[in-house]
Amino acid sequence: MAQVLEFKLPDLGEGLTEAEIVRWLVQVGDVVAVDQPVVEVETAKAMVEVPCPYGGVVTARFGEEGEELPVGAPLLTVAVGAPADGGPGLPEGGTGASAGPGTGAGSPAPGSGAGKGSAEGSGNVLVGYGTGAPPARRRRVRPNALTPAAPGTSGASANGTSGAAGSSHGGSRSAASPAPGRVAAPAAPVTAAAPAPAGSAPGEGPVPVISPLVRRLARENGLDLRELHGSGPDGLILRADVEYALRAAAGRTQAPQPAAAPAAPPAPQPSAAPARPSSAPTGGVRVPLKGVRGAVADKLSRSRREIPDATCWVDADATELMRARAAMNAAGGPKISLLALLARICTAALARYPELNSFVDTEAREVVQLDHVHLGFAAQTERGLVVPVVRDAHARDAESLTAEFARLTEDARAGRLTPAELTGGTFTLNNYGVFGVDGSTPIVNHPEAAMLGVGRIIPKPWVHEGELAVRQVVQLSLTFDHRVCDGGTAGGFLRYVADCVEQPAVLLRTL
């Protein structure tokens, strides 16, 4: 019999705990190959295609498009392999085996002949699964799921036969030795959980629950999920069903016992005081803080809570920098972006003031200065504000920086950035001048120590060489973690950046 393997939403890395289903790439009944993408999900970091580590026929999908699933929740089930030899339901050797979570891709089912009915292994395509079979897991026993023993039959060795118990999505499969003298029926393919039929006794059949959070909530409050009837599709038990049952149980516990003798009619109760009006405004549109917007909100809130930041700023004459860029682009070759020149200035300034290329280890009470610069830059997209990271920016020239900024910006707008390209920054450059504003007080991108903000470059009256002239002026602002340095260091960094903007030849000393 073919194994039916359950593929769960894998750990997508970087502490992500949930993902939203954007688009299913396969249908029930489709044949999928190993490592074929089966679903497109959106996390707080990016949109990614999730490949399946099994090859076979899709037998069930869990979750609709637009639904959020926690890491570890089932995504789909795949029927893998061909029927084994040795008779119906009994592989060679006289044992019945059932494929469950403990049977990984590339491993034969327990008790079956080596190489028969085994699933093909997967490459290590995402964190948390792929390549090789996972270790076997001990199965919990559910006695009432086994066929009762016939009277008067002889005993059988527990090592000779094994029975497959029913399973529910999101929980553990159960298996135990059958009663003496009986051989367990072969395991049926795992399909989507359905509600127990009316009149069935508690404990019979699978529990229609997908979310492990729902199971934990019920377990922590001692609630038997088999007594509930779900309000979701096909009787699926939702979190709201569990919370309603817990409230109902609490109400029954606190209700008074009926009196033995009829009691006098209760005295009329005074009318309840009118509820105080809420100070929150009514109406309007509610936008959930989830996905990228939720991740940005959490990170900014954490930065404000943990980092004692301060901001200093200065106006600089960028006329010579603009002329230098125009000369570079007129010389032929790839065009150099202004952001790349500002990034090159930042890396040179961080080499002089390494205190700002660091982070604070709060547990060890240490400031960790880093020997590499992974430069983040703010990019506005339709999905919200993201901060892609240019790796080893200190080792790149202006041409290489320009190409990398262009690539990451394009991927950010298309939603193709990977979590690795959105994390690990050590310093951030924020060019908010593209929005037509002069200045800002940026919030430090936690856990970094500083962020340089650049306003728009516009013609302004400026005293140049002792005379009033119209020059291209920009405002530069530096927000920094006051734990890593004092104002003297921050001021020195910002002044060096301004000097390089005003006189690009200053950079020649660091080339």
C-alpha positions in Angstrom: 0.0 0.0 0.0 1.2 3.5 -0.8 2.4 5.6 2.0 0.5 8.8 2.6 2.9 11.4 4.0 1.9 14.7 5.6 3.9 17.8 4.6 3.8 20.5 7.2 4.6 24.2 6.9 8.3 24.3 7.4 10.4 26.6 9.6 11.2 29.5 7.2 14.0 30.8 9.3 14.7 34.1 11.1 12.2 33.4 13.9 9.2 33.4 11.6 6.2 31.6 13.3 3.5 31.9 10.7 2.8 32.5 7.0 -0.2 33.5 4.9 -1.2 31.3 1.9 -1.1 33.5 -1.2 -1.6 31.0 -4.0 -1.8 27.2 -4.3 0.3 25.9 -7.1 -1.2 22.3 -7.1 -4.7 20.8 -6.8 -5.8 17.6 -5.1 -5.1 14.7 -7.5 -2.1 16.4 -9.1 1.2 14.5 -9.4 4.1 16.3 -7.8 7.8 15.7 -8.1 10.4 16.0 -5.3 11.2 19.6 -4.5 8.4 20.9 -6.7 6.9 24.2 -5.4 3.3 23.5 -4.2 2.3 26.7 -2.5 3.3 30.4 -2.4 3.2 31.9 1.0 3.9 35.4 2.4 5.7 35.9 5.7 6.6 39.0 7.5 9.9 39.0 5.5 9.0 38.1 1.9 6.9 36.0 -0.4 8.4 32.5 -1.1 7.4 29.4 -2.9 7.5 26.3 -0.7 8.7 23.1 -2.3 7.4 19.7 -1.2 10.1 17.1 -0.1 7.9 14.2 -1.4 7.0 13.0 -4.8 3.6 11.5 -5.4 -0.1 12.3 -5.7 -1.6 15.2 -3.7 -4.5 13.7 -1.6 -5.4 16.7 0.5 -4.7 20.4 1.0 -5.1 22.4 4.2 -5.8 26.1 4.3 -7.4 28.5 1.8 -5.8 31.3 0.0 -5.6 34.3 2.4 -5.5 32.1 5.5 -2.6 32.3 8.0 -1.0 29.0 9.2 1.4 28.6 12.0 4.8 26.8 11.4 4.2 23.1 11.9 0.6 23.1 10.6 -0.2 20.6 7.8 0.0 22.0 4.3 -0.9 18.9 2.3 -0.7 15.1 2.2 1.0 13.1 -0.6 0.5 9.5 -1.5 3.9 8.1 -2.2 5.1 4.7 -3.5 3.5 1.6 -5.0 1.6 -1.3 -3.3 4.0 -3.7 -1.5 4.2 -7.4 -2.3 3.1 -10.2 0.0 -0.7 -10.0 -0.1 -3.3 -7.4 0.6 -2.3 -5.1 3.5 0.5 -7.4 4.6 4.1 -6.6 3.4 6.6 -9.3 3.1 7.4 -10.8 6.5 3.8 -10.9 7.8 3.7 -7.5 9.4 1.3 -4.6 8.8 2.8 -1.1 8.8 1.4 2.3 8.5 3.3 5.3 7.2 3.1 8.3 9.6 5.2 11.3 10.6 7.8 9.0 11.9 8.4 7.6 8.4 10.4 10.0 6.4 11.0 10.3 2.7 13.6 7.9 1.5 12.9 5.4 4.3 10.9 2.2 3.9 7.8 1.8 6.1 8.4 0.0 9.4 8.3 -3.8 9.0 8.4 -3.7 5.2 11.1 -5.0 3.1 14.0 -2.6 2.4 13.4 -0.6 -0.7 9.7 -1.5 -1.0 7.3 1.4 -0.9 10.0 3.8 0.1 9.6 7.5 -0.7 12.2 9.4 -2.6 14.3 11.8 -0.5 14.4 15.6 -0.9 17.1 18.2 -1.2 17.7 20.6 1.7 15.6 23.3 0.1 14.3 25.2 3.2 15.1 25.3 6.9 13.6 22.4 8.9 13.1 19.7 6.3 14.7 17.9 3.3 17.5 15.4 2.6 17.1 12.1 4.4 14.6 10.6 6.7 13.8 12.1 10.0 14.3 10.0 13.2 11.5 7.6 14.1 9.0 8.9 16.7 7.3 6.8 19.4 3.6 6.6 18.8 1.1 7.0 21.6 -1.5 4.2 22.1 -5.2 4.8 21.7 -6.7 1.4 22.7 -10.2 2.0 21.5 -8.9 2.5 17.9 -7.9 -1.2 17.7 -10.0 -4.1 16.6 -11.1 -6.1 19.8 -9.7 -9.6 20.1 -11.8 -12.6 19.3 -12.3 -14.9 22.3 -10.4 -18.1 22.5 -7.6 -17.2 20.2 -4.0 -17.7 20.9 -1.6 -14.8 21.7 0.7 -13.2 19.1 4.1 -11.6 19.5 4.0 -7.8 19.7 7.0 -7.7 17.5 5.2 -9.7 14.8 2.3 -7.5 14.1 1.4 -3.9 14.5 -1.9 -2.0 14.1 -2.5 1.4 12.7 -4.7 3.7 14.7 -6.7 6.7 13.3 -4.9 10.0 13.2 -5.9 13.7 13.2 -4.2 16.5 11.4 -1.9 18.5 13.6 -1.7 15.7 16.3 0.3 12.5 16.7 -0.6 9.2 15.1 -1.2 6.4 17.4 -0.2 2.8 17.0 -0.2 -0.3 19.2 0.0 -4.1 19.0 -3.4 -5.7 18.1 -5.2 -7.9 20.6 -3.9 -11.5 20.8 -4.8 -13.7 17.9 -5.8 -10.7 15.7 -4.0 -9.0 12.9 -4.5 -5.3 12.6 -6.2 -4.0 9.4 -3.9 -2.2 7.0 -3.7 1.5 7.5 -5.9 3.6 5.4 -4.5 6.7 3.6 -4.4 9.8 5.6 -7.1 12.3 4.4 -8.6 15.5 5.7 -10.2 15.1 9.1 -14.0 15.0 9.1 -16.4 15.5 12.0 -17.5 12.5 13.9 -20.9 11.1 12.8 -23.9 11.9 14.9 -24.4 9.4 17.7 -20.8 8.2 17.7 -19.3 7.7 21.1 -16.5 10.1 22.2 -13.1 8.9 21.3 -14.1 7.3 18.0 -12.7 8.6 14.7 -10.2 11.4 14.0 -10.6 14.8 15.5 -11.2 17.5 12.9 -8.5 19.9 14.1 -5.7 21.5 12.0 -4.2 24.2 14.2 -1.8 23.0 16.9 -2.7 26.2 18.8 -6.3 24.9 19.1 -5.0 21.6 20.4 -2.8 23.3 22.9 -5.6 25.5 24.1 -7.9 22.6 24.7 -5.1 20.5 26.3 -4.2 23.2 28.8 -7.8 23.6 29.9 -8.6 19.9 30.0 -11.2 20.0 27.2 -11.9 16.9 25.1 -12.0 18.0 21.5 -14.0 14.9 20.6 -17.0 16.4 22.4 -17.1 19.5 20.2 -18.7 20.1 16.8 -16.7 22.5 14.8 -18.1 25.5 13.0 -15.5 25.5 10.2 -15.6 23.9 6.8 -16.5 20.1 7.0 -16.9 20.4 10.8 -13.4 21.8 11.4 -12.9 22.8 15.0 -11.7 26.4 15.2 -10.2 28.4 18.1 -13.5 30.2 18.5 -15.3 26.8 19.1 -12.8 25.9 21.9 -13.1 29.4 23.5 -16.9 29.1 23.4 -16.9 25.7 25.0 -14.6 26.9 27.7 -16.9 29.9 28.5 -19.9 27.6 28.6 -18.1 25.2 30.9 -17.1 28.0 33.2 -20.7 29.2 33.3 -21.9 25.7 34.3 -19.3 25.5 37.0 -20.4 28.8 38.6 -24.2 28.2 38.2 -26.0 27.5 41.6 -27.5 24.1 42.3 -31.3 23.9 42.1 -33.1 24.0 45.5 -34.9 20.9 46.8 -38.1 22.9 47.5 -39.7 25.5 45.2 -38.4 28.9 46.1 -40.3 32.1 46.2 -40.1 34.1 43.0 -37.0 36.2 43.0 -37.2 39.9 43.8 -37.0 42.1 40.8 -33.4 43.1 40.1 -32.5 46.8 39.6 -31.8 47.6 36.0 -28.1 47.4 35.1 -26.3 50.7 34.9 -25.7 51.9 31.4 -22.3 51.0 30.0 -19.9 53.9 30.0 -19.2 55.1 26.5 -15.8 54.1 25.1 -13.3 56.9 24.4 -12.2 55.0 21.3 -13.8 56.4 18.1 -16.4 54.3 16.4 -16.6 53.4 12.7 -13.8 53.7 10.3 -11.7 51.0 8.6 -9.6 48.6 10.6 -6.4 47.5 9.0 -4.8 44.4 10.6 -1.2 44.7 11.6 0.1 41.6 9.9 2.6 40.5 7.3 5.2 43.2 6.5 3.3 46.0 8.2 3.0 43.9 11.4 6.7 43.1 11.3 7.7 46.7 10.8 5.4 47.8 13.7 6.9 45.2 16.0 10.5 46.1 15.1 10.0 49.9 15.5 8.2 49.4 18.8 11.1 47.3 20.1 13.6 49.8 18.9 11.8 52.6 20.8 11.6 50.5 23.9 15.2 49.2 24.1 17.4 51.8 22.3 18.1 55.2 24.0 18.5 57.0 20.7 19.6 60.5 19.9 19.8 62.5 16.6 22.2 65.1 15.2 22.0 66.7 11.8 23.9 69.1 9.5 23.4 70.8 6.2 26.0 70.1 3.5 26.8 71.5 0.1 26.4 68.6 -2.3 27.3 70.5 -5.4 30.7 68.9 -5.9 29.3 65.4 -5.2 26.7 65.9 -8.0 29.4 67.2 -10.4 31.7 64.2 -9.5 28.8 61.8 -10.3 28.1 63.5 -13.6 31.7 63.2 -14.6 31.8 59.5 -13.7 28.7 58.8 -15.8 30.0 60.9 -18.7 33.2 58.8 -18.8 31.3 55.7 -20.1 30.5 52.4 -18.5 27.6 51.6 -16.1 25.9 54.5 -14.5 26.7 55.2 -10.9 23.8 56.0 -8.6 23.8 58.7 -6.0 22.9 56.1 -3.3 26.0 54.1 -4.2 28.2 57.2 -3.7 26.5 57.9 -0.3 27.0 54.2 0.6 30.7 54.4 -0.2 31.0 57.5 2.0 29.2 55.6 4.8 31.6 52.7 4.7 34.6 55.0 4.8 33.2 56.8 7.8 32.4 53.6 9.6 36.1 52.5 9.1 37.0 55.7 11.1 34.3 55.4 13.7 33.7 51.6 14.2 31.6 52.3 17.3 28.6 53.0 15.1 29.0 49.6 13.3 28.0 47.6 16.3 25.2 46.3 18.5 24.6 46.0 22.2 24.5 42.5 23.7 22.1 43.2 26.6 22.6 39.9 28.3 26.3 40.1 28.4 26.2 43.9 28.9 28.7 44.4 26.1 29.0 46.5 22.9 30.0 44.2 20.0 31.9 46.1 17.3 31.8 44.3 13.9 34.6 43.9 11.4 32.3 43.9 8.3 29.6 46.3 7.1 26.3 44.8 5.9 24.6 47.9 4.7 20.8 48.1 4.8 18.8 50.6 2.8 15.2 51.6 3.1 13.0 50.7 0.1 9.4 51.6 -0.2 7.2 48.9 -1.9 3.5 48.2 -2.4 3.8 45.7 0.5 5.3 48.3 2.8 8.7 49.5 3.9 11.4 46.9 3.7 15.2 47.1 4.4 17.2 44.9 2.0 20.9 44.3 3.0 24.0 44.7 0.8 26.5 42.1 2.1 30.1 43.2 2.6 29.4 46.8 1.4 32.8 47.8 2.7 34.5 45.6 0.1 32.5 46.9 -2.9 33.2 49.9 -5.2 30.6 52.4 -6.4 29.9 50.3 -9.5 29.3 47.1 -7.6 27.2 49.0 -5.0 25.0 50.4 -7.8 24.4 47.0 -9.3 23.5 45.5 -6.0 21.2 48.3 -5.0 19.3 47.9 -8.3 19.0 44.2 -8.0 17.7 44.3 -4.4 15.3 47.1 -5.1 13.8 45.2 -8.1 13.4 42.1 -6.0 11.9 44.0 -3.1 9.2 45.5 -5.4 8.4 42.1 -6.9 8.3 40.4 -3.5 11.2 38.1 -4.3 13.5 38.9 -1.4 14.6 36.0 0.7 14.7 36.3 4.5 18.5 36.3 4.3 18.4 39.4 2.1 16.3 41.2 4.7 18.2 40.5 7.8 21.7 40.7 9.2 22.3 44.5 8.6 24.9 46.3 10.7 24.2 49.9 9.6 21.3 51.5 7.6 21.2 54.2 5.0 17.8 55.9 4.6 17.3 58.2 1.6 14.0 59.8 2.5 14.8 62.7 0.1 13.0 60.7 -2.7 9.7 61.6 -0.9 10.5 65.3 -1.3 11.3 66.0 2.4 14.4 67.8 3.7 14.9 66.2 7.1 13.8 63.5 9.5 14.7 61.8 12.8 15.0 58.1 11.8 14.3 55.3 14.2 17.3 53.0 14.5 16.8 49.6 12.8 17.1 47.3 15.8 19.5 45.8 16.8 21.8 48.1 14.9 23.5 51.1 16.5 22.9 53.9 14.0 21.1 55.1 10.8 22.1 57.9 8.4 19.2 59.8 6.9 19.6 61.8 3.7 17.1 64.5 2.6 16.4 65.9 -0.8 19.1 67.8 -2.6 17.7 71.2 -3.8 19.2 74.6 -4.8 19.5 76.9 -1.9 21.4 80.1 -1.1 24.7 79.2 0.4 27.9 81.1 1.3 30.6 79.6 -1.0 34.2 80.9 -0.9 33.0 84.1 0.9 30.2 84.9 -1.5 26.5 84.2 -1.6 25.7 81.6 -4.3 23.1 79.1 -5.2 24.3 75.6 -4.3 22.9 72.1 -4.2 22.2 71.6 -0.4 21.3 68.4 1.5 20.4 67.8 5.1 22.1 64.8 6.7 20.8 63.3 10.0 22.3 60.6 12.2 20.3 58.7 14.7 22.5 56.6 17.0 22.3 54.4 20.1 23.7 56.5 22.9 24.9 53.4 24.7 27.5 52.7 22.1 29.1 56.1 21.9 28.8 59.7 23.1 27.9 62.8 21.0 31.6 63.4 20.1 31.8 60.2 18.2 28.4 60.7 16.5 29.3 64.2 15.6 32.7 63.2 14.2 31.1 60.6 12.0 28.5 63.0 10.7 31.0 65.7 10.1 33.2 63.3 8.1 30.3 62.3 5.9 29.4 66.0 5.3 33.1 66.7 4.4 33.0 63.9 1.8 29.8 65.1 0.4 31.2 68.6 0.0 34.6 67.5 -1.2 34.5 64.0 -2.7 38.3 64.1 -3.1 38.5 63.4 0.7 37.5 59.8 -0.2 40.8 59.4 -2.0 42.6 59.0 1.3 40.6 55.8 2.0 40.9 54.2 -1.5 
